[in-house]
């Protein structure tokens, strides 16, 4: 990336292929004289790139983690309810290798992003170890895997003291990925 000194076209590894649009704002509802604003909901903040041929032949191993275990969307969805309390890890651009623990799989809340403020639902909330955060700005897009067996569980997208990851089965469903 440009923050790391990357230049176009020499350092381009792929091109944007598919984006899941983020819904911002609210919907106004009037019910029996009560005016309520309900946020437009989002379940993923992700995109897919088509990788250039030269880069496509490189090693897919994640440093300090190894190879993610191949995962089908249905299997990922079936494992999702059992994630609370699980140890997870990731390798990120900013914080490098970190280990954390899943605190919640039902986090809902506002996220401030470059495109504005948006509401996310049913997200994975991860707590870092001790005083070390699990992630920071620049780690977005990191694959979060279960520590015990490297099964992909989420795609990191935000942090504000806790780390937030989209459930991997929702990422796969929204991007049309049958096997990860």
C-alpha positions as CSV (number, residue, x, y, z in Angstrom):
1,X,0.0,0.0,0.0
2,X,0.9,3.6,-0.4
3,X,1.4,4.0,3.4
4,X,4.2,1.4,3.2
5,X,5.9,3.0,0.2
6,X,4.0,1.0,-2.5
7,X,3.8,2.6,-5.9
8,X,1.5,2.0,-8.9
9,X,1.9,0.2,-11.3
10,X,5.0,-1.6,-10.0
11,X,3.5,-2.8,-6.7
12,X,0.0,-3.7,-7.8
13,X,-0.9,-7.3,-6.9
14,X,-4.5,-7.4,-8.1
15,X,-7.6,-5.4,-8.9
16,X,-10.9,-4.8,-7.1
17,X,-13.3,-7.4,-8.3
18,X,-16.4,-7.3,-6.0
19,X,-17.5,-4.9,-3.2
20,X,-20.3,-5.3,-0.7
21,X,-21.7,-1.8,-0.3
22,X,-21.9,-0.3,3.2
23,X,-25.3,1.2,4.1
24,X,-25.1,4.4,6.1
25,X,-27.9,6.5,7.6
26,X,-31.2,5.6,9.2
27,X,-34.8,4.8,8.2
28,X,-37.5,6.9,9.9
29,X,-40.5,5.0,11.3
30,X,-43.6,6.4,12.8
31,X,-45.6,4.1,15.0
32,X,-48.6,5.3,16.9
33,X,-47.3,8.8,17.1
34,X,-43.8,7.8,18.1
35,X,-41.0,8.8,15.8
36,X,-38.1,6.3,15.7
37,X,-34.9,6.3,13.6
38,X,-33.6,2.8,12.9
39,X,-30.1,2.4,11.5
40,X,-29.6,0.7,8.1
41,X,-27.9,-2.5,9.1
42,X,-24.7,-4.1,7.7
43,X,-23.3,-7.6,8.3
44,X,-20.1,-7.4,6.4
45,X,-17.5,-4.8,5.4
46,X,-15.5,-6.6,2.8
47,X,-14.4,-6.8,-0.8
48,X,-12.8,-9.3,-3.2
49,X,-9.7,-8.7,-5.4
50,X,-8.7,-10.6,-8.5
51,X,-5.0,-11.4,-8.0
52,X,-2.5,-10.9,-10.8
53,X,-0.9,-14.1,-12.2
54,X,2.6,-13.4,-10.9
55,X,1.3,-12.9,-7.3
56,X,-1.1,-15.8,-7.6
57,X,1.7,-18.3,-7.7
58,X,3.1,-17.2,-4.3
59,X,2.9,-19.1,-1.0
60,X,-0.5,-18.7,0.8
61,X,1.0,-19.4,4.2
62,X,0.3,-16.8,6.9
63,X,3.4,-15.8,8.8
64,X,3.5,-17.2,12.4
65,X,0.1,-18.9,11.8
66,X,0.6,-21.3,8.9
67,X,-1.9,-22.3,6.4
68,X,-5.6,-21.7,7.2
69,X,-7.6,-24.8,7.3
70,X,-9.8,-25.2,4.2
71,X,-13.4,-24.2,5.1
72,X,-16.8,-24.5,3.4
73,X,-19.4,-21.9,4.0
74,X,-21.9,-24.3,5.7
75,X,-19.2,-25.7,8.1
76,X,-18.2,-22.1,9.0
77,X,-21.8,-21.2,9.8
78,X,-22.3,-24.4,11.9
79,X,-19.2,-23.6,14.0
80,X,-20.1,-20.0,14.6
81,X,-22.3,-20.4,17.7
82,X,-19.5,-22.1,19.5
83,X,-16.9,-19.3,19.2
84,X,-17.5,-17.4,22.4
85,X,-14.5,-17.9,24.7
86,X,-12.3,-19.4,21.9
87,X,-8.7,-18.3,21.4
88,X,-8.0,-16.7,18.0
89,X,-5.0,-15.3,16.3
90,X,-4.1,-13.2,13.2
91,X,-1.2,-11.6,11.4
92,X,-1.8,-7.9,10.7
93,X,0.0,-5.2,8.9
94,X,0.2,-2.8,11.9
95,X,0.3,-5.0,15.0
96,X,1.8,-8.1,13.5
97,X,1.0,-11.4,15.2
98,X,-1.5,-11.2,18.0
99,X,-3.6,-13.6,20.0
100,X,-7.0,-12.8,21.5
101,X,-10.2,-14.3,22.8
102,X,-13.7,-14.1,21.3
103,X,-15.8,-12.0,23.7
104,X,-19.1,-12.0,21.7
105,X,-20.6,-13.2,18.4
106,X,-23.6,-10.9,18.6
107,X,-22.0,-7.4,18.9
108,X,-24.1,-4.7,17.3
109,X,-23.0,-1.1,17.1
110,X,-21.9,2.0,15.2
111,X,-18.5,2.1,13.5
112,X,-16.8,5.2,12.2
113,X,-15.1,4.6,8.9
114,X,-13.7,6.6,6.0
115,X,-17.1,6.5,4.3
116,X,-18.9,7.8,7.4
117,X,-20.7,6.2,10.3
118,X,-22.4,2.9,9.8
119,X,-24.3,0.3,11.9
120,X,-23.0,-3.3,12.1
121,X,-24.9,-6.3,13.4
122,X,-23.9,-9.8,14.7
123,X,-20.2,-9.2,14.6
124,X,-17.4,-11.0,16.4
125,X,-15.9,-9.0,19.2
126,X,-12.4,-9.9,20.2
127,X,-10.4,-8.9,23.2
128,X,-6.6,-8.7,23.1
129,X,-4.3,-10.3,25.7
130,X,-3.6,-8.1,28.8
131,X,-2.8,-4.6,27.8
132,X,-1.9,-5.5,24.2
133,X,-4.6,-4.8,21.7
134,X,-5.6,-7.5,19.2
135,X,-5.5,-5.0,16.3
136,X,-5.1,-1.4,15.3
137,X,-5.6,0.7,12.2
138,X,-4.0,-0.9,9.2
139,X,-4.9,-4.5,10.3
140,X,-8.2,-4.5,8.5
141,X,-8.6,-7.4,6.1
142,X,-6.6,-9.8,8.3
143,X,-8.0,-13.3,8.5
144,X,-8.8,-14.3,12.0
145,X,-8.4,-18.0,12.7
146,X,-9.1,-20.2,15.7
147,X,-5.8,-20.7,17.6
148,X,-6.2,-24.5,18.1
149,X,-6.6,-25.5,14.5
150,X,-6.4,-22.5,12.1
151,X,-10.0,-22.7,11.1
152,X,-11.0,-19.3,9.6
153,X,-13.6,-17.6,11.8
154,X,-13.6,-13.9,10.8
155,X,-12.3,-11.1,8.7
156,X,-11.1,-8.1,10.8
157,X,-12.6,-4.8,9.9
158,X,-12.5,-2.4,12.8
159,X,-11.2,-1.7,16.3
160,X,-11.9,0.8,19.1
161,X,-10.5,-0.9,22.2
162,X,-11.9,-4.2,21.1
163,X,-11.4,-5.8,17.6
164,X,-14.4,-6.5,15.4
165,X,-14.5,-9.1,12.7
166,X,-17.2,-10.1,10.2
167,X,-18.2,-13.8,10.6
168,X,-16.3,-15.6,7.9
169,X,-19.5,-17.5,6.7
170,X,-21.2,-14.1,6.1
171,X,-18.1,-12.8,4.2
172,X,-18.1,-16.0,2.1
173,X,-21.9,-15.7,1.4
174,X,-21.8,-12.1,0.5
175,X,-18.8,-12.5,-1.8
176,X,-20.0,-15.8,-3.4
177,X,-17.1,-17.9,-2.0
178,X,-18.0,-21.6,-1.5
179,X,-14.6,-22.7,-0.2
180,X,-12.0,-20.7,1.6
